[in-house]
């Protein structure tokens, strides 16, 4: 079953689309989430094929 992405996940996707050369640290600072959570969400996106 398809699960809806979280707001944080959608925000990460938007940040990457806007600035493809960005870093995890920059994304985490812009979104106000920890670097570890940013890394976790990015790994999940990669696993899903994004």
C-alpha positions, 0 to 999 in steps of 0.5 A: 500500500502507498504511504503518503510522504511526510512534510519533512520528506516533501520539503527535502525533495523540494530543497534538492529540486531547487538546489541540486548541489546542496548538502545534507547539513544545509538542508537540515539547517534550512528545514530545522531538523537534525542532520541525522534525521535528514540523513535517515530521510534521504536514505529512505528516499534513495531506497524508494528510488527517488 
